[in-house]
Amino acid sequence: MDNKLLSVDDLAGYLDVPVNTVYQWRKTGKGPKGYKIGKYVRYRPDEVDAWISDQGTA
């Protein structure tokens, strides 16, 4: 993954989860850290990957 910031839709596609799940994670503080850029939320790919690594195994 490159260093381009991810939108909510990008993140949902990357993680293969519904967009609403990403919004719920943001609301409850359970997902990767998001950054408010104007009226948009963006995610750093390296932080998303680190968050995935921190989730452990199923």
N, C-alpha and C positions, 0 to 999 in steps of 0.2 A: 504494500500500500504506500502511496506517495504522501507528501506532507500537506496536501490540499485539505483544508478543513471540511469536515463532513456535515451535511445538513441532517435534519431529523430523518428525512426519507432515505438519505444515503446510509445512515447508521442502521436503520431498520432493515434495509436491504443487505447490508454487510453481515448483520447478525441473524438475518432470516427470522425476524420477529415482526409483528404488526406495529405500525406507527404508533398506535394508541399505547402499546406497551412501553415504548420509548418515553412518551409523555408521562405515563404513570411512574416510571422509574425516576424521571426528573422531579416530579411532584413529591415523591416519597424519599428522594435522596439515595435510592438504591442502585442507580445506573452509573455509567461513566460521567465524569465531570463535563458539564456543558458550559459554554460561554455565550453570553448575550451580546450579539453584534447588531446594534440597532434594534430592530424588532425581531431579529432572527436568532435562533439558537444554533451554535456550531460546536463541533467536537473535534479535538485533535486526535488524529489516527494513532499516534504513539501512546497517548493516554488511554484510548479505547483498548488497544492491545494489552497494555499493562493491567487494565481493569479485568479483561478476560482472563489473564494469567492468575489474577488474585481470586478468581471465582472457584478455583479448585476443580475437582472432577465430580461428575454426576454418579 
